């Protein structure tokens, strides 16, 4: 993202100079890897390769919407905002994974601190910044050049009004799923600060063992 004009989430550049025809090799690889990853995750859920948890429905919704946004954003040359969304998701997952490792190793204090940090990162990235991007879709559409506000796939321009609504609705759905997970995260945080151990609120069997949970993607 540092190679793009959207660095530091300058959201107006999601739309300025659209369509964004050129993608750096790194960005293109990142996009395709994201698509492959989420497709694999969806197949795991659909084929029931893992034991379903309590948030199975939310996971399926999340994965379907994410795959659609990745595919659609790549198709219509709307990759800058897609890259920004990826960043908000991936960074929070790294912190979550670290907290889980600490918990598995039995480092309860470190796990609690790491999970608290994860909650802060999740709140900022998955809610504040994502809501900022949703607001950008609604209010900064005006920055799309007038010649691009038409549906001409052969020319690489797709920015008619219904595309705006489609992108915004999909992002709102993701935000609602994240809010549901945020509720579960706060429950785990309460246990981390005031209880004996961290456990996964999604587990159907509480005896399966301790786990740190925010979202398992």
Secondary structure, DSSP 8 states (H G I E B T S, - for coil): -TTSTTTTT-GGGGTTT-S-----HHHHHHHHHHHHHHHHHHHHHHTT-S---TTHHHHHHHHHHHHHHHHHHHHTT-HHHHHHHHHHHHHHHHHHHHHHHHHHTT-HHHHHHHHHHHHHHHIIIIIIIHHHHHHHHHHSGGGS-GGGSS-BGGGTB---HHHHHHHHHHHHHHHHHHHHHHHHHHHHHHHHHHSS----TT-S-GGG-----S---
